[in-house]
Amino acid sequence: MEKTAPVSHLEDDHPELDAIFACICDLNGVMRGKRLPADQIQKVRDGGLRMPLSLLGMDIWGEDVEGSDLVFDTGDADGICEHTDRPASLLGWTERPTAFIQLWTRTEDGTPFAGDPRRALADVVARLDRRGLRPVVATELEFYIVDPTKAAPQPPRSPVTGKRLDTDGALSLDELQHFDALLNEIYDGCRAQGIPADSAISENGAGQFEINFVHQSDPLKAADDAVLFKRLVRGLARKHGFAATFMAKPYGERAGSGMHAHVSLVDAEGMNLFDDGGPEGTPLMRQAVAGLIATMQENGLVFAPHENSYRRLLPGAHAPAAVAWGYENRTVAIRIPGGDNRARRIEHRVAGADANPYLVLAAILGGMLLGIEKGMEPPPPVTGDAYSMRLDRLPPDWASAIDAFARGAAQTGIFAPRLVRMFEQMKRQELGRFTRHVTDFEYHSYLEAV
């Protein structure tokens, strides 16, 4: 009888391990959790850690949502924090050897908690699997490296020349080389955490970079990778004397940062169900596109979840604002890339880098599934400049997006009512606080002029 190889754990290979961070991901994509001594790692793996379920619905400032039934109505009850089975990984920027363990939640009776964004994605993936459809997913994440000594973002100084970056160096090899030490450590960290990082480019803004990830057949891992990548980049940037931001639009006059998702569907044998042997794609692909078009406005809040997100989606800002699709067209929201027909896929270009990867992929895969289930047909593909055409638009502002998400008929086909309610309540609380805040620019413009 063949013997099973012993399970190797991080603490076996790193007896110097001092602490662990055990974390869940909230609806904003923020990791929340506890720091524990390293000798508690097996307790965490065994589900012995508990945290309030209300953590998943906290606002961006980490405050409870007023009126949430998860707070006072239930006595702010704990949930069970279950290990996701992703191996613990070493963090590369802490003072002492520290590991990270990722968790998701169940209620006291063992039911998966419907307000957990990772559970939302798992539910959609399970529905696809029951139809024999298996997603293959890759994401692209853009971010800025900024000067950490300034309250408002400023481009960093080059580690080579000492000069502050002041030009938009799209695909600049010099900019990549100037930040070589940081990028090398980011790639090392990705390998250590099992994140399949692929190519890196210097993007359109000063200090802006994009890293692409390899296509993989596990959407949950793809979303995990994106969430952990953000923490990795922010931690290593600080280690190198910078800060990193995934804000959608940190500079009003420079390019925004997006999170594009590439998705195809394969069958049990791994055959691409979008490939018809040519550039058009299969009827199944067009049904998936139609579902994405039909649900895009209602899910605008998922793709653009913050006040700042809507600065990236302004007309002419080189981010999709129209509900449209097309072949090899980067001015539309849904692009069908060219190239080898065996790699035929959908590129969803709407989400900002500030969005929650679990919710983004759940909205995309859920929209595709609805289109397939209902046999939808998309409108004609757009050719030419979609920015200049009269087309249906994404919600123009945060308040409109919250309303569209809350009343969207398609949401019941993608997200659990519990999650829809939590996300709406959280965003309305955040919107209220932004609405009451008077900015310095308003004082500058109006204080003695009106």
C-alpha positions in Angstrom: 0.0 0.0 0.0 1.3 3.4 -1.0 2.2 5.6 2.0 0.9 9.2 2.2 3.6 11.8 2.4 3.6 13.7 5.7 2.0 17.1 5.7 4.6 19.9 5.8 3.6 23.0 7.8 5.2 26.4 7.7 6.2 26.2 11.4 8.1 22.9 10.8 10.3 24.7 8.2 10.5 27.9 10.3 10.9 27.1 14.0 11.9 30.8 14.5 8.3 31.8 13.7 7.2 34.3 16.3 3.6 35.3 15.5 0.7 34.8 13.2 -1.9 37.1 11.7 -5.3 35.2 11.4 -7.6 37.3 9.2 -10.9 37.4 7.4 -11.7 39.7 4.4 -14.6 42.2 4.9 -16.9 43.5 2.3 -14.6 46.5 1.5 -11.7 44.0 0.8 -10.0 45.0 4.1 -8.3 42.2 6.1 -9.4 42.1 9.7 -8.3 39.7 12.4 -6.0 38.9 15.3 -2.3 38.6 16.1 -1.5 35.4 18.0 1.6 33.7 19.3 3.0 31.2 16.8 2.2 28.2 19.0 -1.6 28.9 18.4 -1.3 28.1 14.7 -2.9 24.7 14.9 -5.8 26.1 16.9 -6.4 28.5 14.1 -6.3 25.7 11.5 -8.7 23.7 13.5 -11.4 26.4 13.6 -10.8 27.4 17.2 -10.8 31.1 16.5 -13.9 33.2 16.8 -14.6 36.8 15.7 -17.7 38.9 15.5 -19.6 38.5 12.2 -20.2 42.3 12.3 -16.5 42.7 11.3 -17.4 41.7 7.7 -19.8 44.7 7.4 -17.8 47.5 9.1 -17.3 50.7 7.2 -14.0 51.8 5.6 -13.0 53.4 8.9 -13.6 50.2 10.9 -16.8 51.4 12.6 -20.0 49.5 13.1 -22.8 50.2 10.8 -25.7 51.9 12.6 -28.9 49.9 12.5 -27.1 46.6 11.5 -28.8 43.6 13.0 -25.4 42.0 13.4 -24.5 44.4 16.1 -27.1 45.1 18.8 -30.0 42.7 17.7 -27.7 39.7 18.0 -25.5 41.0 20.8 -22.6 41.3 18.3 -22.4 37.6 18.2 -19.2 35.7 17.2 -18.9 33.5 14.1 -16.7 30.5 13.6 -13.5 31.4 11.7 -12.7 28.5 9.4 -9.4 27.9 7.7 -9.6 28.3 3.9 -7.0 25.6 3.4 -4.6 28.1 1.8 -1.2 27.3 3.4 0.1 29.8 5.9 2.8 32.0 4.4 5.6 34.1 5.8 5.3 37.9 5.6 8.4 39.5 4.3 8.2 42.9 5.9 7.6 42.4 9.6 10.3 42.9 12.3 10.0 39.4 13.6 9.2 36.2 11.6 5.4 36.4 11.2 2.9 34.2 9.2 -0.4 35.0 7.6 -3.4 32.6 7.8 -6.6 33.3 5.8 -10.0 32.4 7.2 -13.7 32.6 6.3 -16.7 32.4 8.4 -19.6 30.2 9.5 -22.5 30.9 11.9 -22.8 29.2 15.2 -24.8 26.3 13.7 -22.1 25.7 11.1 -23.9 27.3 8.2 -21.6 29.3 5.8 -22.2 33.0 6.6 -24.0 34.6 3.7 -22.4 38.0 4.4 -18.9 36.8 3.8 -17.6 38.0 0.4 -15.5 34.8 -0.1 -18.6 32.7 0.5 -20.5 34.8 -2.2 -17.9 33.9 -4.8 -17.8 30.2 -3.7 -21.6 30.0 -4.1 -21.5 31.3 -7.7 -18.6 29.0 -8.6 -20.6 26.0 -7.2 -23.6 27.0 -9.3 -21.4 27.1 -12.4 -19.9 23.7 -11.5 -23.4 22.1 -11.3 -23.9 23.1 -14.9 -20.5 21.6 -15.9 -19.0 25.1 -16.4 -15.5 25.7 -14.9 -14.2 29.3 -14.9 -10.6 30.1 -15.8 -9.7 33.5 -14.4 -6.8 36.0 -14.4 -6.7 39.5 -12.9 -4.5 42.5 -13.6 -3.9 45.0 -10.8 -2.6 48.6 -11.2 -1.2 50.6 -8.3 0.9 53.7 -7.5 4.1 54.0 -5.5 3.9 57.3 -3.7 6.0 59.4 -1.3 4.9 58.3 2.3 6.0 61.6 3.9 3.2 63.7 2.3 -0.4 63.8 3.4 -1.6 64.0 -0.2 0.0 61.6 -2.7 3.0 62.7 -4.6 5.1 60.6 -7.0 8.2 59.0 -5.3 11.8 59.9 -5.8 13.7 57.5 -8.0 16.1 55.3 -5.9 18.6 55.7 -8.7 18.6 59.4 -9.5 17.0 60.8 -6.3 14.7 62.9 -8.5 10.9 63.0 -8.1 9.1 61.3 -11.0 7.2 63.9 -12.9 6.2 62.3 -16.2 3.7 59.6 -17.2 6.1 56.8 -18.3 3.9 54.2 -20.0 5.8 51.0 -20.4 9.0 52.8 -19.4 11.9 50.3 -19.0 13.9 53.0 -17.0 11.1 53.3 -14.5 10.9 49.5 -14.0 14.7 49.4 -13.6 14.8 52.3 -11.1 12.4 50.4 -8.8 14.1 47.0 -9.5 14.8 46.3 -5.8 11.2 46.7 -4.8 9.8 44.8 -7.8 12.3 42.0 -7.2 11.1 41.6 -3.6 7.4 41.8 -4.7 8.1 38.9 -7.0 9.9 37.0 -4.3 7.0 37.6 -1.9 4.5 36.4 -4.6 6.5 33.1 -4.9 6.6 32.7 -1.1 2.8 33.2 -0.9 1.9 31.1 -3.9 0.7 34.1 -6.0 1.3 33.4 -9.7 2.6 36.9 -10.7 3.3 37.2 -14.4 4.5 40.3 -16.3 5.0 43.8 -14.7 4.8 47.0 -16.6 5.2 50.7 -15.9 1.8 52.2 -16.5 0.5 55.6 -17.6 1.0 57.5 -14.4 4.1 58.7 -12.6 5.0 55.8 -10.2 2.2 53.6 -11.5 2.8 49.9 -12.1 0.7 47.0 -13.3 1.3 43.3 -12.5 -0.6 40.6 -14.3 -1.4 37.2 -12.9 -1.4 33.8 -14.6 -4.7 32.3 -15.7 -5.9 29.7 -13.2 -9.0 27.4 -12.9 -9.7 28.2 -9.2 -11.6 31.6 -9.0 -11.4 31.5 -5.2 -7.6 31.3 -5.3 -7.5 34.0 -7.9 -9.4 36.3 -5.6 -7.3 35.3 -2.6 -4.2 36.1 -4.6 -5.5 39.6 -5.5 -6.3 40.4 -1.8 -3.0 39.1 -0.5 -1.1 40.8 -3.3 -2.4 44.2 -2.1 -1.2 43.6 1.4 2.1 42.3 0.1 2.7 45.4 -2.1 1.8 47.8 0.7 4.0 46.1 3.2 7.0 45.8 1.0 6.6 49.4 -0.3 6.9 50.6 3.3 10.0 48.4 3.8 11.6 50.2 0.9 10.7 53.7 2.1 7.7 54.2 -0.1 3.9 53.8 0.2 1.7 52.0 -2.2 -2.0 52.8 -3.0 -4.7 50.9 -4.8 -7.0 54.0 -4.8 -8.9 54.1 -8.0 -7.9 57.8 -8.7 -5.2 59.1 -6.3 -4.4 62.0 -8.7 -7.1 64.0 -10.4 -5.0 64.6 -13.5 -3.3 61.3 -13.9 -4.5 57.8 -14.9 -6.7 55.8 -12.6 -5.9 52.3 -11.3 -8.1 49.4 -12.5 -8.5 45.7 -11.8 -9.2 44.0 -15.1 -10.5 40.4 -15.0 -10.0 37.9 -17.9 -12.5 35.0 -17.8 -13.3 32.0 -19.9 -15.3 28.8 -19.3 -14.1 25.3 -19.9 -15.8 21.9 -19.7 -14.7 18.8 -17.7 -12.1 18.0 -20.3 -10.6 21.5 -20.2 -11.9 22.6 -23.6 -12.6 26.3 -24.0 -16.3 26.7 -24.4 -15.8 30.2 -25.9 -13.7 29.0 -28.8 -15.5 28.5 -32.1 -12.3 28.2 -34.1 -12.4 31.8 -35.2 -12.5 35.4 -33.8 -16.2 35.6 -33.1 -16.5 33.3 -30.2 -19.3 30.8 -29.4 -23.0 31.5 -28.8 -22.3 30.6 -25.1 -19.7 33.4 -25.0 -22.2 35.9 -26.4 -24.8 34.8 -23.8 -22.2 35.4 -21.1 -21.5 38.8 -22.5 -25.2 39.6 -22.5 -25.5 38.7 -18.9 -22.7 41.0 -18.0 -24.3 43.8 -20.0 -27.6 43.2 -18.3 -26.2 43.3 -14.8 -23.5 45.9 -15.1 -25.4 48.9 -13.9 -26.8 47.1 -10.9 -23.4 45.9 -10.0 -21.7 49.3 -10.5 -21.3 49.6 -6.8 -19.3 46.4 -6.7 -16.9 47.6 -9.4 -16.7 51.2 -8.0 -17.4 50.9 -4.3 -16.0 54.2 -3.0 -16.4 57.9 -3.3 -13.1 58.2 -5.1 -14.0 55.4 -7.5 -16.2 57.7 -9.6 -13.3 60.0 -10.4 -11.8 57.2 -12.4 -15.0 56.6 -14.4 -15.5 60.1 -15.6 -15.9 60.5 -19.4 -12.6 60.8 -21.2 -10.6 59.4 -18.2 -9.6 56.3 -20.2 -11.8 54.0 -18.1 -15.0 52.4 -19.3 -18.1 54.5 -18.5 -20.5 53.0 -21.1 -22.4 49.7 -20.9 -21.0 48.2 -24.1 -18.9 45.4 -25.5 -16.7 44.9 -28.5 -13.8 43.0 -30.2 -10.3 44.3 -29.5 -11.7 47.6 -28.3 -10.3 49.1 -25.1 -12.9 51.9 -25.0 -15.7 49.5 -24.0 -16.4 47.8 -20.7 -16.4 44.3 -22.0 -13.5 43.5 -24.5 -13.0 40.3 -26.4 -9.3 40.1 -27.0 -7.9 38.9 -30.3 -5.1 36.4 -30.8 -5.2 32.6 -30.7 -8.8 31.4 -30.8 -8.0 28.7 -28.3 -7.5 31.5 -25.7 -10.8 33.2 -26.5 -12.0 35.0 -23.4 -13.8 37.9 -21.9 -11.9 40.9 -20.5 -14.0 42.8 -17.9 -12.5 46.3 -17.6 -14.9 48.1 -15.2 -13.6 47.4 -11.7 -11.1 49.8 -10.0 -8.1 48.5 -8.1 -10.0 49.6 -4.9 -12.8 47.0 -5.4 -13.1 43.8 -3.4 -11.8 41.0 -5.7 -14.3 38.4 -4.2 -17.3 40.6 -5.0 -15.9 41.6 -8.4 -15.4 38.0 -9.5 -18.8 36.9 -8.0 -20.5 39.7 -9.9 -18.7 38.8 -13.2 -19.2 35.1 -13.0 -22.8 35.5 -11.6 -23.7 37.9 -14.5 -22.3 35.5 -17.0 -24.2 32.6 -15.5 -27.5 34.6 -15.6 -26.9 35.3 -19.3 -26.3 31.6 -20.0 -29.3 30.4 -17.9 -31.7 32.8 -19.7 -30.2 32.4 -23.1 -29.7 36.2 -23.4 -28.5 37.9 -26.6 -26.1 40.9 -26.3 -26.6 44.2 -28.3 -24.3 44.6 -31.3 -20.6 44.9 -30.5 -19.3 48.5 -30.6 -16.6 49.5 -33.0 -14.7 52.7 -32.8 -14.6 55.2 -29.9 -17.3 54.2 -27.3 -16.4 57.3 -25.2 -17.9 59.6 -27.9 -21.1 57.5 -28.4 -24.6 57.9 -26.9 -24.7 54.6 -24.9 -26.2 53.4 -21.7 -23.9 54.5 -18.9 -22.7 53.1 -15.6 -24.1 54.9 -12.5 -22.6 58.4 -12.6 -22.0 58.8 -8.9 -21.8 56.9 -5.7 -25.3 57.6 -4.5 -26.8 56.4 -7.8 -24.7 53.2 -7.6 -25.9 52.5 -4.1 -29.6 52.9 -5.2 -29.1 50.7 -8.3 -27.4 47.9 -6.2 -30.1 48.0 -3.5 -33.0 47.7 -5.9 -31.4 45.6 -8.6 -33.5 42.6 -9.6 -30.5 40.6 -10.7 -28.9 40.8 -7.3 -31.1 38.0 -6.0 -29.6 35.8 -8.8 -26.0 36.6 -7.8 -25.7 37.7 -4.1 -27.5 36.5 -1.0 -30.0 39.0 0.5 -27.9 39.2 3.6 -24.9 40.4 1.7 -26.9 42.9 -0.4 -28.4 44.4 2.8 -25.0 44.6 4.6 -23.2 46.2 1.6 -26.0 48.7 1.1 -26.1 49.7 4.7 -22.3 50.1 4.9 -22.1 52.2 1.7 -25.0 54.5 2.8 -23.2 55.1 6.1 -19.9 55.9 4.3 -21.7 58.2 1.8 -23.4 60.1 4.7 -20.0 60.8 6.3 -18.5 62.0 3.0 -21.6 64.2 2.4 -21.1 66.0 5.7 -17.4 66.6 5.2 -16.4 70.0 3.8 -13.2 69.9 1.8 -10.4 72.4 1.8 -11.1 73.1 -1.9 -14.7 74.1 -1.0 -13.3 76.6 1.5 -10.8 77.9 -1.0 -13.5 78.3 -3.7 -16.4 79.7 -1.7 -15.5 81.0 1.8 -15.1 84.6 0.9 -16.4 84.5 -2.7 -20.1 83.9 -2.3 
